[in-house]
Amino acid sequence: VGSMANLEFNKYIKSLKKHYVELSDDEAIEMAKSTGQIDSYVIYRGERDINGSPNGKGKGFKGDGSVYIGMWKNAERHGKGKLLEKGGNTIEGEWNNGFPVK
């Protein structure tokens, strides 16, 4: 019985991952907003490390409507990237451990 439940759970997770990958950017933003989580990226599409954490090129969507497009390292914005804030402000350049390099 346990292995059958495991199989169904794995199918469910796989379908969720597929759904997130197929979302348009606008759909991902709306889904992220619906969570109310404004301090963290709730949807991520892109490369991951062996543990599943964002690592490499990807897009992160926050619940406040902002989107980060660029490089990630250890689940943090790191390397070249661009943050598109809800109000229209854009921060583009190098990032280090989640923060823009000035």
C-alpha positions, -999 to +999 in steps of 0.1 A: +000+000+000+028+024+009+046+021-025+013+028-043+008+059-023+044+069-030+039+064-067+007+086-067+025+113-047+055+113-072+030+116-101+013+145-084+047+163-077+058+157-113+025+172-126+030+203-104+065+208-117+053+205-153+025+230-146+050+256-131+073+253-161+044+258-185+031+290-168+035+322-187+054+350-168+020+368-161+005+336-148+035+329-125+033+365-112-004+361-104+001+327-088+030+342-067+008+372-056-019+348-045+004+334-018+008+367+000+046+359+004+063+392-004+097+385+012+107+354-007+106+339-042+076+315-042+079+304-078+112+296-095+118+284-130+153+275-141+184+254-134+188+237-100+216+220-081+216+183-071+195+192-040+168+211-060+179+246-050+181+274-075+216+274-090+224+287-125+202+306-149+166+311-138+136+333-130+122+339-095+087+354-088+078+370-055+044+375-041+047+413-044+048+410-082+086+415-086+106+392-109+143+384-109+158+371-141+194+360-141+220+339-123+215+321-089+239+304-065+227+285-034+192+298-039+203+334-039+206+360-066+242+358-076+260+369-107+246+389-136+208+396-133+179+420-135+153+427-109+120+440-122+101+456-093+063+459-092+064+497-095+084+496-127+118+501-112+146+479-126+179+470-110+203+454-134+239+443-130+260+420-107+245+404-076+263+389-046+245+366-022+211+382-029+222+418-030+231+441-059+268+450-061+273+488-061 
